[in-house]
Amino acid sequence: MSFRKDSGIVGLQPVDFIPNAPQRVVDGREEEIPVVIAASEDRLGGAIAAINSIQHNTRSNVIFYIVTLNGTADHLRSWLSSSNLKRIRYKIVNFDTKLLEGKVKEDPDQGESIKPLTFARFYLPILVPRAKKAIYMDDDVIVQGDILALYNTPLKPGHAAAFSEDCDSTSAKVVIRGAGNQYNYIGYLDYKKERIRELSMKASTCSFNPGVFVANLTEWRRQNITNQLEKWMKLNVEEGLYSRTLAGSITTPPLLIVFYQQHSTIDPMWNVRHLGSSAGKRYSPQFVKAAKLLHWNGHFKPWGRTASYTDVWEKWYIPDPTGKFSLIRRHVEISNTK
C-alpha cells in the first residue's frame, strides 16, 4: 500500500467538502459523527434515500463521507444540491479501482461481476483520516432511529469494530432457501483448504453482517486492519480460500477472518436485514416500524422491479432531478397501464 507524504492514500482522493453548511445543533461540545456510504452510479438512489433518512432522524452533527467512482461525483452533487439535502455536510471521495489490483479476481461461477465500491469499507481510516470513530453502512438501508445511538455503541477494549451477529434473534427468524450454512463461517470459507484450517477457527462460528458497523478507527490503525484484510484478499486470489457456495458478499470472508472473536456487537435492531432476500414480507409491519435500521440485503432492492416494504423505503427517496436514476417498478407500472 503506497501513501503520499500528506498521509492520503494514492487512489482515495477527496473531490469536495462542505464544512460550513448550517448545522442542526450549535454546540461546541457536540461530537462529529462520520458516516461512510458507498454510492455507485446504478444504485445512487439508494444512497440518497439512506442519507435522507439519517439526516431527518437526528439532530446530531453528522458528516457524510460518500465514496464514488469516476463520473458519479457530478451526478451526486447535482442531486444533493437540488433537494432538501443541500444543507448537509458531506465529502465526496473518489475510489480508485487500482487499489484492488492483485487482490480480487472475477469468478466465472458467480453471476455478478466484482463491484469495487463494496471494498471501500476496508479503507475507513483513509477515507476518514482524522476521525477516531466512524459508522459504515451499505446503500440499501433506511435509518429510522437516531444515528447517535448507533454511534454510541460500546466497543470492548482492543476491538476495532462492532457488527450485528447473523445468529441474533431478528436474523434467525429468516431462513434463506438453499443456504443452510449462511449463519456460520463454513458458509463463507473453504475449510478444505489448509490455510483456513490452520487458523483454528470453528466452522460453526456465527458469522456477522458487514453491511452496517461501527469502527474504532484508532484501534483499526493500531492493528493495521486494512493491511490484514488486503493480505487475505491476495491469498484468496492465489489459493481460492472462499467457499464455492458463498453465502454472501465477497467482502465478508476476509472480515470474518480478521475479526474472528475480536469484535463487539451492535444492537440487532440496528441491522434488521434480509428485506431483500425475497419479494415477500418476512417481518410484521409492527416489527418493521420498530426497527432502528432496515437493510434490504439480497437481490430484491427497494428501487428494483419488486421488493418488500417499498413504501417504507420510498418515504425517504428523493427523485433524481437529472432523470438519470429512476425506480424500475415505476416504469413497469406505467407500461402496464398503457
C-alpha positions as CSV (number, residue, x, y, z in Angstrom):
1,M,0.0,0.0,0.0
2,S,1.5,3.3,-1.0
3,F,1.0,6.6,0.8
4,R,1.6,10.2,-0.1
5,K,3.5,12.4,2.3
6,D,0.3,14.1,3.3
7,S,-0.9,10.7,4.6
8,G,-3.6,10.5,1.8
9,I,-3.5,7.1,0.1
10,V,-3.0,7.1,-3.6
11,G,-6.4,6.3,-5.2
12,L,-8.6,7.8,-2.5
13,Q,-8.9,11.5,-3.3
14,P,-11.4,13.9,-1.8
15,V,-13.5,15.6,-4.5
16,D,-15.3,18.2,-2.4
17,F,-16.2,19.1,1.1
18,I,-18.8,21.5,2.5
19,P,-17.5,22.4,6.0
20,N,-19.6,25.4,6.7
21,A,-23.1,24.2,6.0
22,P,-25.6,25.3,8.7
23,Q,-25.8,22.6,11.5
24,R,-28.9,21.3,13.2
25,V,-27.5,22.0,16.6
26,V,-25.0,24.6,17.7
27,D,-23.0,23.1,20.5
28,G,-19.2,23.3,20.7
29,R,-19.1,20.1,22.8
30,E,-21.0,18.1,20.2
31,E,-19.0,15.3,18.6
32,E,-18.9,15.0,14.9
33,I,-20.4,11.7,13.6
34,P,-18.7,10.4,10.4
35,V,-21.0,8.2,8.3
36,V,-19.4,6.4,5.3
37,I,-21.6,5.3,2.4
38,A,-20.5,3.9,-0.9
39,A,-22.5,5.3,-3.9
40,S,-22.3,3.6,-7.2
41,E,-24.0,5.2,-10.3
42,D,-26.5,2.4,-10.8
43,R,-27.6,2.5,-7.1
44,L,-27.3,6.2,-6.4
45,G,-31.0,6.5,-5.4
46,G,-30.3,4.1,-2.6
47,A,-27.5,6.2,-1.1
48,I,-29.7,9.3,-1.4
49,A,-32.6,7.7,0.5
50,A,-30.2,6.4,3.2
51,I,-28.7,9.8,3.7
52,N,-32.1,11.5,3.8
53,S,-33.4,9.0,6.4
54,I,-30.3,9.5,8.6
55,Q,-30.4,13.3,8.4
56,H,-34.1,13.5,9.1
57,N,-34.0,11.4,12.2
58,T,-31.2,13.0,14.1
59,R,-30.2,16.4,15.5
60,S,-26.5,15.3,15.8
61,N,-23.6,16.8,13.9
62,V,-23.4,14.2,11.1
63,I,-20.9,14.4,8.2
64,F,-21.3,12.1,5.3
65,Y,-18.3,10.6,3.5
66,I,-19.7,9.4,0.2
67,V,-17.4,7.1,-1.8
68,T,-17.9,7.0,-5.5
69,L,-16.2,6.1,-8.8
70,N,-15.1,8.5,-11.5
71,G,-18.1,10.1,-13.3
72,T,-20.6,9.8,-10.4
73,A,-19.5,12.8,-8.3
74,D,-21.1,15.4,-10.6
75,H,-24.4,13.5,-10.7
76,L,-24.4,13.1,-6.9
77,R,-23.6,16.7,-6.3
78,S,-26.4,18.0,-8.5
79,W,-28.8,15.6,-6.9
80,L,-27.9,16.8,-3.4
81,S,-27.9,20.5,-4.3
82,S,-31.3,20.3,-5.9
83,S,-33.0,18.8,-2.8
84,N,-33.6,19.3,0.9
85,L,-30.2,17.6,1.3
86,K,-28.3,20.7,0.0
87,R,-27.6,21.8,3.6
88,I,-26.0,18.5,4.8
89,R,-22.3,18.3,5.5
90,Y,-20.6,15.9,3.1
91,K,-17.4,14.9,1.5
92,I,-17.2,13.0,-1.8
93,V,-14.2,10.7,-2.1
94,N,-13.2,9.1,-5.4
95,F,-12.2,5.4,-5.1
96,D,-9.5,4.3,-7.5
97,T,-10.0,0.7,-8.6
98,K,-6.2,0.3,-8.9
99,L,-6.2,-0.3,-5.2
100,L,-7.8,-3.7,-5.8
101,E,-5.2,-4.9,-8.4
102,G,-4.0,-8.3,-7.4
103,K,-6.5,-8.5,-4.6
104,V,-9.7,-9.6,-6.3
105,K,-10.5,-11.7,-9.4
106,E,-13.6,-12.4,-11.4
107,D,-15.2,-15.8,-10.6
108,P,-17.0,-17.3,-13.6
109,D,-19.2,-19.3,-11.2
110,Q,-20.5,-16.1,-9.7
111,G,-23.2,-14.5,-11.8
112,E,-22.3,-10.9,-10.9
113,S,-19.1,-9.0,-11.6
114,I,-16.9,-7.5,-9.0
115,K,-18.2,-4.2,-7.6
116,P,-15.2,-2.2,-6.5
117,L,-17.0,0.1,-4.1
118,T,-18.0,-2.9,-1.9
119,F,-14.4,-2.8,-0.7
120,A,-14.5,0.8,0.4
121,R,-15.3,-0.4,3.9
122,F,-11.8,-1.9,4.1
123,Y,-10.2,1.6,3.9
124,L,-12.1,3.5,6.5
125,P,-9.1,5.1,8.3
126,I,-8.0,6.5,5.0
127,L,-11.5,7.7,4.0
128,V,-11.9,9.4,7.3
129,P,-8.3,10.3,8.2
130,R,-8.9,12.5,11.3
131,A,-11.7,10.6,12.9
132,K,-11.3,8.3,15.9
133,K,-14.6,6.5,15.2
134,A,-17.0,6.1,12.3
135,I,-20.1,4.3,11.0
136,Y,-20.1,2.4,7.8
137,M,-23.4,1.4,6.1
138,D,-24.4,0.0,2.7
139,D,-26.6,2.0,0.4
140,D,-29.6,-0.4,0.7
141,V,-30.6,0.7,4.2
142,I,-33.1,3.1,5.7
143,V,-32.4,4.5,9.2
144,Q,-35.4,5.0,11.4
145,G,-33.6,5.7,14.7
146,D,-31.2,8.4,15.8
147,I,-27.8,7.6,14.3
148,L,-26.3,8.9,17.5
149,A,-27.4,5.8,19.4
150,L,-25.6,3.5,16.9
151,Y,-22.5,5.7,17.0
152,N,-22.5,5.3,20.8
153,T,-22.4,1.5,20.6
154,P,-19.8,0.5,23.2
155,L,-16.8,-1.3,21.8
156,K,-14.7,-3.6,24.1
157,P,-11.0,-2.7,24.7
158,G,-8.9,-4.0,21.8
159,H,-11.9,-4.3,19.4
160,A,-11.7,-2.3,16.1
161,A,-15.3,-2.8,15.1
162,A,-18.8,-3.8,16.2
163,F,-21.1,-5.8,13.9
164,S,-24.5,-7.5,14.1
165,E,-24.3,-11.2,14.5
166,D,-26.1,-13.4,12.0
167,C,-27.4,-15.6,14.8
168,D,-29.1,-12.8,16.6
169,S,-32.9,-13.1,17.3
170,T,-34.0,-10.9,14.4
171,S,-31.9,-12.5,11.6
172,A,-32.5,-16.1,12.9
173,K,-36.2,-15.7,12.1
174,V,-35.4,-15.7,8.4
175,V,-34.2,-18.8,6.6
176,I,-32.9,-18.3,3.0
177,R,-33.8,-21.3,0.8
178,G,-30.7,-23.2,-0.2
179,A,-28.3,-21.5,2.2
180,G,-28.2,-23.8,5.2
181,N,-24.8,-22.5,6.4
182,Q,-25.5,-18.8,5.8
183,Y,-25.1,-18.0,9.5
184,N,-21.7,-19.8,10.0
185,Y,-18.1,-19.4,8.9
186,I,-18.3,-22.5,6.8
187,G,-20.8,-20.7,4.6
188,Y,-18.1,-18.2,3.6
189,L,-14.7,-20.0,3.9
190,D,-13.4,-23.2,2.3
191,Y,-12.5,-25.4,5.3
192,K,-10.9,-28.0,2.9
193,K,-8.0,-25.5,2.4
194,E,-5.1,-25.9,4.8
195,R,-4.6,-22.2,5.0
196,I,-8.1,-21.9,6.6
197,R,-7.8,-25.0,8.8
198,E,-4.5,-23.8,10.3
199,L,-6.3,-20.7,11.7
200,S,-8.2,-23.0,14.1
201,M,-11.5,-21.1,13.6
202,K,-14.6,-23.2,14.4
203,A,-16.6,-23.7,11.2
204,S,-19.8,-23.4,13.3
205,T,-18.9,-20.0,14.5
206,C,-21.7,-17.5,13.9
207,S,-20.9,-15.1,11.1
208,F,-21.7,-11.4,11.1
209,N,-23.1,-8.9,8.6
210,P,-20.6,-6.3,7.4
211,G,-23.2,-4.0,5.8
212,V,-23.6,-1.9,8.9
213,F,-20.9,-1.5,11.5
214,V,-19.3,0.9,13.9
215,A,-15.5,1.2,13.8
216,N,-12.9,2.3,16.3
217,L,-10.5,3.9,13.8
218,T,-7.8,4.4,16.4
219,E,-7.8,0.7,17.1
220,W,-8.2,-0.1,13.4
221,R,-5.0,1.8,12.7
222,R,-3.1,0.3,15.6
223,Q,-3.9,-3.2,14.5
224,N,-3.3,-2.4,10.8
225,I,-6.7,-3.9,10.0
226,T,-6.6,-2.7,6.4
227,N,-3.3,-4.4,5.7
228,Q,-4.6,-7.6,7.3
229,L,-7.7,-7.6,5.1
230,E,-5.6,-7.0,2.0
231,K,-3.4,-9.9,2.9
232,W,-6.3,-12.3,2.9
233,M,-7.7,-10.8,-0.3
234,K,-4.3,-11.6,-2.0
235,L,-4.2,-15.1,-0.5
236,N,-7.7,-15.8,-1.8
237,V,-6.6,-14.8,-5.3
238,E,-3.7,-17.2,-5.1
239,E,-5.3,-20.1,-3.3
240,G,-9.1,-19.7,-3.5
241,L,-10.0,-19.6,0.2
242,Y,-13.6,-18.5,0.0
243,S,-16.5,-21.0,0.0
244,R,-17.6,-22.1,-3.5
245,T,-21.2,-21.6,-2.3
246,L,-20.5,-18.2,-0.8
247,A,-23.5,-17.3,1.4
248,G,-23.0,-13.5,0.9
249,S,-20.7,-10.7,-0.4
250,I,-17.1,-11.5,-1.2
251,T,-16.1,-8.7,1.2
252,T,-17.3,-10.9,4.1
253,P,-14.7,-13.7,4.2
254,P,-11.6,-11.6,4.9
255,L,-13.6,-9.6,7.6
256,L,-14.6,-12.9,9.2
257,I,-11.0,-14.0,9.4
258,V,-9.5,-10.7,10.7
259,F,-12.3,-10.1,13.2
260,Y,-12.6,-13.7,14.4
261,Q,-13.6,-13.5,18.1
262,Q,-12.3,-9.9,18.1
263,H,-15.3,-7.7,17.5
264,S,-18.1,-6.2,19.6
265,T,-21.8,-6.4,18.7
266,I,-24.4,-3.8,17.8
267,D,-28.0,-3.9,18.8
268,P,-29.7,-6.2,16.3
269,M,-32.5,-3.7,15.8
270,W,-29.8,-1.5,14.2
271,N,-29.4,-4.0,11.3
272,V,-32.8,-5.7,10.6
273,R,-31.8,-7.4,7.4
274,H,-33.0,-9.8,4.7
275,L,-35.7,-7.5,3.5
276,G,-34.1,-8.0,0.1
277,S,-33.9,-11.8,0.3
278,S,-37.3,-12.2,-1.4
279,A,-40.1,-10.1,-2.7
280,G,-42.4,-11.3,0.1
281,K,-42.8,-9.7,3.5
282,R,-40.9,-11.7,6.2
283,Y,-41.5,-9.3,9.1
284,S,-44.7,-7.9,10.5
285,P,-45.5,-4.2,9.9
286,Q,-45.2,-3.6,13.6
287,F,-41.7,-5.1,13.7
288,V,-40.5,-3.1,10.7
289,K,-41.8,0.1,12.2
290,A,-39.9,-0.6,15.5
291,A,-36.6,-1.3,13.7
292,K,-33.9,1.3,14.0
293,L,-32.4,0.4,10.7
294,L,-33.9,-1.6,7.8
295,H,-31.5,-3.4,5.5
296,W,-32.6,-4.7,2.0
297,N,-29.6,-7.0,1.6
298,G,-30.2,-9.6,-1.1
299,H,-31.3,-9.4,-4.7
300,F,-34.6,-7.6,-4.2
301,K,-33.6,-4.0,-3.8
302,P,-36.3,-1.4,-2.9
303,W,-35.6,0.6,-6.0
304,G,-35.9,-2.6,-8.2
305,R,-38.7,-4.3,-10.0
306,T,-40.2,-5.9,-6.9
307,A,-39.2,-5.8,-3.2
308,S,-40.8,-5.9,0.3
309,Y,-41.8,-2.8,2.1
310,T,-41.0,-0.5,-0.8
311,D,-43.5,2.0,0.7
312,V,-41.2,2.4,3.8
313,W,-38.2,3.0,1.5
314,E,-40.0,5.4,-0.8
315,K,-40.8,7.7,2.1
316,W,-37.2,8.7,2.1
317,Y,-36.4,8.5,-1.6
318,I,-35.9,11.8,-3.4
319,P,-36.5,11.7,-7.2
320,D,-33.4,12.4,-9.4
321,P,-33.6,15.9,-10.8
322,T,-31.4,14.8,-13.8
323,G,-33.7,11.9,-14.6
324,K,-30.7,9.5,-14.9
325,F,-31.9,7.3,-12.0
326,S,-35.5,6.1,-11.8
327,L,-37.4,3.4,-10.0
328,I,-37.6,0.3,-12.2
329,R,-41.1,-0.7,-11.0
330,R,-42.5,2.7,-11.8
331,H,-41.6,2.0,-15.5
332,V,-43.3,-1.4,-15.2
333,E,-46.4,0.1,-13.7
334,I,-46.6,2.8,-16.4
335,S,-46.2,0.3,-19.2
336,N,-48.8,-2.0,-17.7
337,T,-51.4,0.8,-17.7
338,K,-50.9,1.6,-21.4
